[in-house]
Amino acid sequence: YMSILVEASPEACTSYEVMTAIDELQWKMTNIEGVQSAVSLPSVAKLVNAGYNEGNPKWRVLPRNQQTMVQAIAQVPTSSGLLNGNCSVMPIILFMEDHKA
């Protein structure tokens, strides 16, 4: 795998704008030849947000409300590698098809 580190201000993981920018970069990187899949804090937050809404796929989006965003990322521990302690570094983890990167 390969990681892209996104650095931002502290508590940036609660910002819709920052999380959207990370999500868009993840989408672009996933669509590059040789990238099998990717995971990041925004992708997990979208899954959690849908889960809080009975798993409805139409809720698999990043919440625009800051409190809802906090709720979506609250259960993601720093040990997951998807964020640091103050939410200023959030990697995009890319899984490559050749597994040699």
C-alpha positions in Angstrom: 0.0 0.0 0.0 0.9 3.7 -0.3 -0.2 6.6 1.9 -0.8 10.2 1.0 -0.6 12.4 4.1 -3.0 15.3 4.2 -2.0 18.0 6.7 -4.4 20.7 7.9 -5.1 22.8 10.9 -6.0 21.1 14.2 -9.6 19.7 14.4 -9.8 19.9 10.5 -11.5 16.5 10.5 -14.7 18.3 11.7 -14.6 20.6 8.7 -16.9 19.7 5.8 -14.7 21.6 3.4 -11.5 19.8 4.4 -13.1 16.4 4.5 -14.7 17.0 1.1 -11.3 18.0 -0.4 -9.8 14.7 1.0 -12.7 12.7 -0.3 -12.3 14.2 -3.8 -8.6 13.5 -3.8 -9.3 9.9 -2.7 -11.8 9.6 -5.6 -9.3 10.9 -8.1 -6.5 8.6 -6.8 -8.8 5.5 -6.9 -9.5 6.2 -10.6 -5.8 6.0 -11.5 -4.7 2.9 -13.2 -3.0 0.5 -10.8 -4.9 1.6 -7.7 -7.2 -1.2 -6.5 -8.9 0.7 -3.7 -8.5 3.4 -1.1 -9.6 4.2 2.4 -9.6 7.5 4.3 -11.3 9.2 7.2 -14.0 10.7 4.9 -14.8 7.3 3.4 -15.3 5.8 6.9 -17.3 8.9 8.0 -19.7 8.4 5.0 -20.2 4.7 6.0 -20.8 5.6 9.6 -23.3 8.4 8.6 -25.3 5.9 6.6 -25.2 3.5 9.5 -26.7 6.1 11.8 -29.5 6.4 9.3 -30.6 2.8 9.1 -27.9 2.0 6.5 -29.8 3.9 3.8 -27.4 4.5 0.9 -28.7 8.0 0.2 -27.1 9.0 3.6 -23.7 7.7 2.5 -22.4 11.3 2.3 -20.3 13.6 4.4 -22.4 15.5 6.8 -22.4 19.3 6.3 -23.4 19.9 10.0 -20.3 20.0 12.2 -21.9 18.1 15.1 -23.0 15.4 12.8 -19.5 15.2 11.4 -18.1 14.8 14.9 -20.6 12.0 15.5 -19.6 10.2 12.3 -15.8 10.3 13.2 -16.1 9.9 17.0 -15.7 6.1 17.0 -12.6 6.1 14.7 -9.6 5.6 17.0 -6.2 7.2 16.3 -4.8 3.6 16.3 -6.7 3.1 13.0 -4.1 5.2 11.3 -6.8 7.4 9.7 -6.1 10.4 11.9 -3.7 11.7 14.5 -4.6 12.9 18.0 -5.6 16.5 17.1 -7.1 15.7 13.6 -4.4 17.7 11.8 -3.1 14.8 9.7 -5.3 12.4 7.8 -3.9 9.9 5.4 -5.4 8.5 2.3 -4.3 4.8 2.1 -4.1 3.5 -1.4 -4.0 -0.3 -2.1 -2.2 -1.0 -5.3 -2.9 -3.8 -7.7 0.7 -4.9 -7.9 1.3 -4.6 -4.1 4.9 -3.4 -4.8 4.5 0.4 -4.2 
